Amino acid sequence: MAGTLPPSVNGTREEILAGAREVLLQYGYERFTLRRVADSAGITVGNLTYHFPSKRQLLASLIQRLLAEYTSAFEGFFTDLSIPMDRKFKALIEWLMNDAATLESNRLFRELWVLAMHDRFLASAIDDFYDKAIGRIAQLLRAERPEMSQKSADAIAHLVALISEGTGIIYGTRPARVASHADVKALAVDVLSGAARSAAEGRVRR
């Protein structure tokens, strides 16, 4: 295909993005440097800047890489034939809430939010991340339940995102709360799957 990058170039870019992720997790926004990323990826700074001329471009590409990873995971639940049809959306919710409460995801996204406070370009990239991730959830919901309206699918997908992000804030750094993560997750699954079911049935009645 014309314009396709050689495997070695793609491989180097992936190594750099993996290094950027590791540096952001280990050092945070304040000590995130191209030198540290290059060292983590095992390359020179010059080689890194050939692929990503600036720290801003590198971080924007990292956000895009995260989007690809998350949307791929979303799609996996809906295409996995081993998951019963009525469990696919529930499995997605459970996975998102489990992921949000992990130390790695919680630290990574908190650092990205800090970046958004300091750079309008990166703030826009993070906003795009959420818009596209939420949009993909809505698309998958409608593919599974074609009778659901787009408006309902969008609203439910946004609620999924709100609950997932809130999970990271509440349980990411303090897992032991008065209400356990498991109990809240079970409640969220009931609420969101019930909302999806009601929205689909309401569409049929109209």
Backbone as CSV, one residue per row, in Angstrom:
resi,resn,N_x,N_y,N_z,CA_x,CA_y,CA_z,C_x,C_y,C_z
1,MET,0.849,-1.203,0.000,0.000,0.000,0.000,0.879,1.245,0.000
2,ALA,0.559,2.191,-0.856,1.348,3.418,-0.933,1.278,4.173,0.385
3,GLY,2.426,4.646,0.832,2.461,5.443,2.053,2.589,4.632,3.324
4,THR,2.587,3.294,3.223,2.724,2.464,4.406,4.156,2.536,4.922
5,LEU,4.313,2.717,6.228,5.639,2.823,6.819,6.281,1.443,6.899
6,PRO,7.607,1.362,6.700,8.306,0.085,6.861,8.115,-0.455,8.271
7,PRO,8.148,-1.800,8.433,7.955,-2.382,9.770,8.928,-1.836,10.802
8,SER,10.183,-1.558,10.393,11.174,-1.055,11.343,10.787,0.311,11.885
9,VAL,10.184,1.144,11.024,9.749,2.471,11.457,8.582,2.360,12.418
10,ASN,7.601,1.522,12.052,6.460,1.316,12.940,6.914,0.746,14.278
11,GLY,7.891,-0.184,14.216,8.394,-0.780,15.444,9.065,0.242,16.343
12,THR,9.851,1.117,15.758,10.519,2.154,16.542,9.500,3.101,17.165
13,ARG,8.505,3.494,16.395,7.466,4.387,16.922,6.747,3.735,18.104
14,GLU,6.435,2.450,18.001,5.754,1.752,19.089,6.646,1.680,20.325
15,GLU,7.939,1.465,20.119,8.874,1.435,21.247,8.936,2.800,21.927
16,ILE,8.938,3.854,21.128,8.963,5.208,21.687,7.694,5.478,22.485
17,LEU,6.546,5.097,21.929,5.276,5.332,22.632,5.207,4.518,23.920
18,ALA,5.738,3.302,23.875,5.780,2.489,25.095,6.700,3.147,26.126
19,GLY,7.815,3.697,25.650,8.725,4.401,26.546,8.090,5.644,27.134
20,ALA,7.341,6.384,26.317,6.661,7.594,26.798,5.649,7.256,27.879
21,ARG,4.944,6.180,27.675,3.956,5.738,28.670,4.641,5.402,29.991
22,GLU,5.754,4.679,29.896,6.489,4.278,31.096,7.044,5.493,31.833
23,VAL,7.582,6.442,31.088,8.147,7.640,31.719,7.050,8.471,32.389
24,LEU,5.916,8.597,31.722,4.815,9.357,32.311,4.339,8.695,33.604
25,LEU,4.305,7.372,33.611,3.889,6.647,34.809,4.920,6.771,35.927
26,GLN,6.184,6.664,35.566,7.239,6.648,36.580,7.602,8.031,37.102
27,TYR,7.633,9.023,36.210,8.119,10.347,36.596,7.039,11.426,36.650
28,GLY,5.912,11.183,35.978,4.859,12.180,35.969,5.114,13.299,34.975
29,TYR,4.149,14.194,34.858,4.218,15.286,33.885,5.420,16.197,34.120
30,GLU,5.679,16.527,35.377,6.710,17.524,35.681,8.104,17.073,35.256
31,ARG,8.377,15.766,35.287,9.713,15.266,34.947,9.700,14.427,33.661
32,PHE,8.696,14.653,32.841,8.606,13.959,31.557,9.494,14.689,30.551
33,THR,10.559,14.024,30.092,11.477,14.640,29.130,11.723,13.690,27.968
34,LEU,12.105,14.263,26.833,12.440,13.444,25.670,13.660,12.576,25.961
35,ARG,14.584,13.069,26.739,15.770,12.288,27.096,15.361,11.019,27.851
36,ARG,14.479,11.162,28.822,14.038,9.987,29.579,13.289,9.000,28.670
37,VAL,12.474,9.525,27.765,11.738,8.650,26.855,12.713,7.909,25.934
38,ALA,13.689,8.627,25.401,14.676,8.004,24.526,15.440,6.906,25.269
39,ASP,15.832,7.184,26.500,16.535,6.172,27.293,15.653,4.951,27.526
40,SER,14.381,5.187,27.821,13.453,4.080,28.056,13.266,3.236,26.805
41,ALA,13.246,3.889,25.640,13.064,3.179,24.372,14.368,2.595,23.839
42,GLY,15.489,2.944,24.461,16.775,2.431,24.025,17.274,3.036,22.731
43,ILE,16.962,4.319,22.506,17.400,4.999,21.289,17.978,6.363,21.667
44,THR,18.514,7.069,20.666,19.043,8.408,20.910,17.912,9.433,20.853
45,VAL,18.149,10.584,21.435,17.159,11.665,21.366,16.942,12.082,19.913
46,GLY,18.032,12.080,19.135,17.922,12.439,17.722,17.006,11.494,16.968
47,ASN,17.111,10.209,17.239,16.233,9.227,16.609,14.792,9.452,17.034
48,LEU,14.600,9.762,18.318,13.247,10.015,18.811,12.622,11.219,18.106
49,THR,13.383,12.310,18.013,12.818,13.528,17.416,12.615,13.395,15.905
50,TYR,13.262,12.419,15.284,12.982,12.125,13.875,11.531,11.664,13.731
51,HIS,11.067,10.870,14.691,9.702,10.340,14.651,8.699,11.297,15.290
52,PHE,9.129,11.947,16.363,8.254,12.873,17.096,9.060,14.138,17.386
53,PRO,8.929,15.161,16.541,9.768,16.360,16.662,9.632,17.131,17.966
54,SER,8.536,16.940,18.685,8.352,17.699,19.925,7.675,16.831,20.979
55,LYS,7.821,17.256,22.225,7.175,16.549,23.331,5.656,16.579,23.166
56,ARG,5.142,17.698,22.685,3.700,17.830,22.461,3.201,16.798,21.456
57,GLN,3.926,16.643,20.341,3.519,15.678,19.324,3.619,14.249,19.849
58,LEU,4.632,13.992,20.643,4.799,12.665,21.231,3.628,12.337,22.159
59,LEU,3.266,13.271,23.008,2.173,13.031,23.945,0.828,12.911,23.223
60,ALA,0.629,13.713,22.185,-0.607,13.605,21.405,-0.699,12.223,20.754
61,SER,0.431,11.716,20.270,0.453,10.382,19.665,0.220,9.302,20.707
62,LEU,0.717,9.515,21.916,0.461,8.571,22.999,-1.033,8.520,23.311
63,ILE,-1.678,9.666,23.321,-3.125,9.704,23.571,-3.870,8.957,22.472
64,GLN,-3.457,9.144,21.231,-4.074,8.421,20.113,-3.842,6.917,20.249
65,ARG,-2.656,6.533,20.719,-2.365,5.105,20.917,-3.261,4.527,21.993
66,LEU,-3.485,5.268,23.061,-4.380,4.818,24.124,-5.804,4.644,23.602
67,LEU,-6.230,5.579,22.753,-7.563,5.481,22.157,-7.696,4.187,21.357
68,ALA,-6.677,3.873,20.560,-6.710,2.648,19.763,-6.787,1.414,20.655
69,GLU,-6.049,1.424,21.756,-6.062,0.290,22.678,-7.434,0.122,23.327
70,TYR,-8.009,1.214,23.765,-9.302,1.124,24.448,-10.425,0.737,23.489
71,THR,-10.468,1.343,22.315,-11.541,0.996,21.378,-11.416,-0.451,20.918
72,SER,-10.192,-0.935,20.783,-9.992,-2.342,20.425,-10.531,-3.246,21.534
73,ALA,-10.280,-2.860,22.776,-10.799,-3.638,23.907,-12.325,-3.616,23.923
74,PHE,-12.919,-2.440,23.684,-14.383,-2.344,23.640,-14.951,-3.327,22.624
75,GLU,-14.375,-3.279,21.427,-14.886,-4.107,20.332,-14.753,-5.585,20.639
76,GLY,-13.711,-5.935,21.423,-13.491,-7.329,21.763,-14.648,-7.943,22.518
77,PHE,-15.272,-7.171,23.386,-16.395,-7.709,24.153,-17.597,-8.015,23.265
78,PHE,-17.789,-7.222,22.228,-18.957,-7.389,21.367,-18.726,-8.413,20.261
79,THR,-17.461,-8.745,19.980,-17.162,-9.733,18.942,-16.792,-11.090,19.520
80,ASP,-16.558,-11.145,20.825,-16.181,-12.406,21.477,-17.398,-13.331,21.533
81,LEU,-17.347,-14.420,20.775,-18.479,-15.342,20.693,-18.676,-16.134,21.982
82,SER,-17.647,-16.156,22.848,-17.777,-16.897,24.103,-18.592,-16.131,25.142
83,ILE,-18.833,-14.841,24.901,-19.622,-14.033,25.835,-21.071,-14.013,25.345
84,PRO,-22.031,-14.470,26.158,-23.437,-14.443,25.738,-23.883,-13.037,25.364
85,MET,-24.835,-12.954,24.452,-25.293,-11.655,23.945,-25.713,-10.716,25.072
86,ASP,-26.417,-11.244,26.073,-26.905,-10.375,27.143,-25.838,-10.042,28.181
87,ARG,-24.605,-10.530,27.977,-23.518,-10.251,28.907,-22.462,-9.316,28.331
88,LYS,-22.523,-9.043,27.030,-21.460,-8.282,26.381,-21.322,-6.875,26.960
89,PHE,-22.420,-6.133,27.040,-22.378,-4.772,27.569,-21.988,-4.794,29.046
90,LYS,-22.510,-5.765,29.792,-22.158,-5.885,31.204,-20.667,-6.160,31.375
91,ALA,-20.122,-7.025,30.525,-18.685,-7.342,30.603,-17.838,-6.107,30.322
92,LEU,-18.284,-5.283,29.375,-17.573,-4.042,29.070,-17.562,-3.107,30.271
93,ILE,-18.699,-2.942,30.911,-18.782,-2.070,32.085,-17.860,-2.564,33.197
94,GLU,-17.912,-3.858,33.457,-17.060,-4.438,34.507,-15.581,-4.210,34.198
95,TRP,-15.202,-4.421,32.952,-13.801,-4.242,32.570,-13.364,-2.795,32.736
96,LEU,-14.194,-1.862,32.286,-13.852,-0.445,32.402,-13.678,-0.032,33.862
97,MET,-14.561,-0.509,34.726,-14.473,-0.121,36.137,-13.286,-0.792,36.815
98,ASN,-12.974,-2.007,36.412,-11.776,-2.664,36.954,-10.514,-1.949,36.487
99,ASP,-10.470,-1.617,35.200,-9.304,-0.939,34.645,-9.097,0.429,35.288
100,ALA,-10.189,1.165,35.467,-10.086,2.515,36.027,-9.515,2.512,37.439
101,ALA,-9.732,1.420,38.170,-9.271,1.354,39.560,-7.846,0.846,39.695
102,THR,-7.223,0.421,38.588,-5.837,-0.049,38.676,-4.897,1.130,38.901
103,LEU,-3.795,0.855,39.570,-2.825,1.911,39.863,-2.275,2.517,38.578
104,GLU,-1.997,1.668,37.560,-1.409,2.167,36.318,-2.358,3.093,35.573
105,SER,-3.588,2.645,35.344,-4.538,3.486,34.595,-4.865,4.753,35.354
106,ASN,-5.024,4.628,36.669,-5.346,5.798,37.476,-4.244,6.829,37.419
107,ARG,-3.001,6.393,37.542,-1.859,7.320,37.490,-1.730,7.934,36.098
108,LEU,-1.885,7.096,35.077,-1.707,7.569,33.711,-2.714,8.664,33.371
109,PHE,-3.984,8.428,33.692,-4.989,9.413,33.322,-4.937,10.658,34.199
110,ARG,-4.544,10.530,35.430,-4.369,11.730,36.253,-3.261,12.613,35.694
111,GLU,-2.198,11.978,35.219,-1.108,12.749,34.615,-1.570,13.409,33.318
112,LEU,-2.381,12.714,32.546,-2.908,13.310,31.314,-3.813,14.498,31.626
113,TRP,-4.581,14.410,32.705,-5.427,15.551,33.087,-4.561,16.749,33.472
114,VAL,-3.433,16.486,34.143,-2.510,17.580,34.482,-1.995,18.226,33.196
115,LEU,-1.634,17.390,32.217,-1.177,17.912,30.933,-2.227,18.828,30.318
116,ALA,-3.472,18.411,30.417,-4.564,19.192,29.827,-4.680,20.573,30.465
117,MET,-4.284,20.675,31.719,-4.356,21.961,32.410,-3.273,22.926,31.942
118,HIS,-2.230,22.403,31.320,-1.080,23.224,30.957,-0.928,23.455,29.455
119,ASP,-1.683,22.728,28.641,-1.477,22.797,27.194,-2.811,22.631,26.482
120,ARG,-3.258,23.672,25.795,-4.560,23.617,25.130,-4.601,22.574,24.025
121,PHE,-3.469,22.405,23.332,-3.403,21.420,22.258,-3.623,20.020,22.818
122,LEU,-2.942,19.701,23.920,-3.099,18.386,24.526,-4.463,18.248,25.195
123,ALA,-4.998,19.347,25.708,-6.351,19.302,26.267,-7.354,18.912,25.187
124,SER,-7.170,19.462,23.994,-8.051,19.122,22.879,-7.883,17.655,22.490
125,ALA,-6.641,17.147,22.531,-6.383,15.744,22.201,-7.055,14.813,23.207
126,ILE,-7.041,15.197,24.473,-7.678,14.380,25.500,-9.197,14.445,25.362
127,ASP,-9.728,15.634,25.061,-11.172,15.751,24.805,-11.580,14.865,23.628
128,ASP,-10.755,14.854,22.585,-11.031,14.000,21.426,-11.004,12.526,21.820
129,PHE,-10.068,12.176,22.697,-9.988,10.791,23.185,-11.325,10.376,23.787
130,TYR,-11.843,11.198,24.677,-13.102,10.851,25.336,-14.275,10.846,24.346
131,ASP,-14.331,11.837,23.469,-15.416,11.889,22.488,-15.436,10.636,21.618
132,LYS,-14.259,10.227,21.149,-14.187,9.073,20.243,-14.435,7.768,20.975
133,ALA,-13.919,7.661,22.200,-14.150,6.440,22.978,-15.629,6.296,23.314
134,ILE,-16.243,7.389,23.745,-17.673,7.363,24.065,-18.489,7.075,22.808
135,GLY,-18.095,7.699,21.703,-18.795,7.464,20.441,-18.740,6.012,20.014
136,ARG,-17.583,5.360,20.257,-17.457,3.949,19.869,-18.348,3.075,20.739
137,ILE,-18.449,3.381,22.024,-19.343,2.625,22.896,-20.782,2.764,22.410
138,ALA,-21.180,3.974,22.037,-22.543,4.201,21.538,-22.787,3.407,20.260
139,GLN,-21.803,3.385,19.362,-21.940,2.619,18.116,-22.117,1.132,18.400
140,LEU,-21.341,0.613,19.336,-21.431,-0.808,19.679,-22.768,-1.137,20.327
141,LEU,-23.264,-0.214,21.147,-24.582,-0.408,21.763,-25.671,-0.502,20.702
142,ARG,-25.623,0.392,19.737,-26.647,0.394,18.687,-26.503,-0.806,17.754
143,ALA,-25.271,-1.258,17.555,-25.071,-2.448,16.726,-25.671,-3.671,17.411
144,GLU,-25.554,-3.717,18.728,-26.105,-4.838,19.493,-27.621,-4.703,19.652
145,ARG,-28.088,-3.463,19.774,-29.520,-3.195,19.990,-29.964,-2.153,18.955
146,PRO,-30.193,-2.575,17.705,-30.511,-1.632,16.621,-31.760,-0.797,16.871
147,GLU,-32.640,-1.299,17.732,-33.878,-0.570,18.002,-33.652,0.633,18.922
148,MET,-32.480,0.745,19.514,-32.179,1.865,20.398,-31.920,3.130,19.577
149,SER,-32.437,4.254,20.039,-32.195,5.515,19.324,-30.758,5.980,19.530
150,GLN,-30.263,6.776,18.607,-28.914,7.312,18.733,-28.796,8.184,19.979
151,LYS,-29.830,8.958,20.256,-29.820,9.835,21.432,-29.675,9.024,22.712
152,SER,-30.406,7.913,22.814,-30.310,7.065,24.000,-28.936,6.416,24.102
153,ALA,-28.431,5.929,22.973,-27.113,5.292,22.978,-26.035,6.278,23.406
154,ASP,-26.125,7.515,22.914,-25.144,8.542,23.291,-25.208,8.834,24.784
155,ALA,-26.423,8.959,25.315,-26.577,9.279,26.736,-26.045,8.149,27.605
156,ILE,-26.354,6.909,27.248,-25.883,5.771,28.044,-24.366,5.652,27.958
157,ALA,-23.805,5.856,26.766,-22.351,5.783,26.612,-21.663,6.865,27.448
158,HIS,-22.240,8.052,27.508,-21.670,9.113,28.353,-21.751,8.725,29.831
159,LEU,-22.853,8.092,30.227,-22.977,7.663,31.619,-21.950,6.580,31.953
160,VAL,-21.686,5.696,31.004,-20.624,4.694,31.194,-19.295,5.393,31.471
161,ALA,-18.987,6.419,30.668,-17.728,7.146,30.840,-17.674,7.864,32.185
162,LEU,-18.778,8.479,32.583,-18.822,9.179,33.874,-18.564,8.222,35.027
163,ILE,-19.196,7.057,34.974,-19.020,6.079,36.048,-17.598,5.513,36.039
164,SER,-17.088,5.240,34.849,-15.724,4.707,34.742,-14.697,5.703,35.282
165,GLU,-14.788,6.956,34.862,-13.829,7.957,35.329,-13.975,8.205,36.827
166,GLY,-15.215,8.203,37.304,-15.442,8.374,38.740,-14.867,7.224,39.543
167,THR,-14.887,6.034,38.956,-14.306,4.873,39.624,-12.831,5.108,39.896
168,GLY,-12.120,5.657,38.897,-10.696,5.920,39.075,-10.432,6.929,40.174
169,ILE,-11.246,7.962,40.224,-11.064,9.015,41.228,-11.328,8.484,42.640
170,ILE,-12.389,7.695,42.803,-12.790,7.233,44.131,-11.971,6.030,44.604
171,TYR,-11.735,5.062,43.709,-11.087,3.819,44.124,-9.639,3.668,43.655
172,GLY,-9.182,4.564,42.798,-7.837,4.416,42.249,-6.724,4.546,43.268
173,THR,-6.876,5.447,44.234,-5.830,5.637,45.235,-6.251,5.169,46.625
174,ARG,-7.545,4.893,46.809,-8.021,4.383,48.090,-9.054,3.287,47.829
175,PRO,-8.600,2.064,47.601,-9.516,0.983,47.237,-10.517,0.633,48.338
176,ALA,-10.105,0.843,49.610,-10.989,0.488,50.724,-11.893,1.665,51.058
177,ARG,-13.137,1.546,50.663,-14.142,2.574,50.952,-15.305,1.938,51.706
178,VAL,-16.195,2.778,52.232,-17.364,2.256,52.953,-18.160,1.329,52.051
179,ALA,-18.368,1.746,50.803,-18.998,0.875,49.799,-17.879,0.274,48.962
180,SER,-17.832,-1.046,48.893,-16.739,-1.700,48.184,-16.835,-1.464,46.679
181,HIS,-15.677,-1.554,46.034,-15.635,-1.427,44.575,-16.519,-2.494,43.930
182,ALA,-16.488,-3.700,44.456,-17.293,-4.797,43.890,-18.783,-4.494,43.975
183,ASP,-19.224,-3.949,45.107,-20.649,-3.645,45.273,-21.090,-2.515,44.348
184,VAL,-20.263,-1.492,44.247,-20.591,-0.358,43.380,-20.581,-0.798,41.913
185,LYS,-19.630,-1.646,41.570,-19.559,-2.159,40.202,-20.806,-2.957,39.856
186,ALA,-21.251,-3.813,40.769,-22.465,-4.601,40.527,-23.673,-3.680,40.343
187,LEU,-23.744,-2.628,41.157,-24.845,-1.672,41.033,-24.787,-0.942,39.696
188,ALA,-23.592,-0.529,39.298,-23.427,0.172,38.022,-23.838,-0.715,36.852
189,VAL,-23.469,-1.983,36.902,-23.853,-2.923,35.843,-25.368,-3.024,35.767
190,ASP,-26.026,-3.137,36.920,-27.498,-3.230,36.932,-28.137,-1.963,36.363
191,VAL,-27.622,-0.808,36.793,-28.204,0.465,36.361,-28.011,0.674,34.860
192,LEU,-26.786,0.475,34.391,-26.487,0.748,32.982,-27.126,-0.278,32.046
193,SER,-27.079,-1.550,32.415,-27.707,-2.559,31.553,-29.216,-2.386,31.561
194,GLY,-29.781,-1.974,32.701,-31.224,-1.702,32.757,-31.596,-0.510,31.892
195,ALA,-30.734,0.514,31.911,-30.992,1.686,31.071,-30.940,1.315,29.596
196,ALA,-29.979,0.476,29.221,-29.865,0.050,27.821,-31.086,-0.778,27.411
197,ARG,-31.499,-1.650,28.292,-32.670,-2.476,27.991,-33.927,-1.618,27.854
198,SER,-34.125,-0.684,28.770,-35.298,0.192,28.721,-35.293,1.069,27.475
199,ALA,-34.118,1.564,27.124,-34.020,2.416,25.925,-34.363,1.632,24.669
200,ALA,-33.884,0.385,24.609,-34.179,-0.440,23.438,-35.668,-0.774,23.372
201,GLU,-36.268,-1.087,24.497,-37.697,-1.410,24.517,-38.538,-0.199,24.208
202,GLY,-38.096,0.979,24.672,-38.821,2.202,24.374,-38.798,2.515,22.880
203,ARG,-37.681,2.224,22.239,-37.549,2.443,20.789,-38.515,1.537,20.040
204,VAL,-38.648,0.300,20.510,-39.561,-0.642,19.848,-40.999,-0.151,19.968
205,ARG,-41.379,0.351,21.152,-42.750,0.806,21.356,-43.086,2.004,20.468
206,ARG,-42.069,2.860,20.182,-42.349,4.009,19.330,-42.461,3.592,17.873
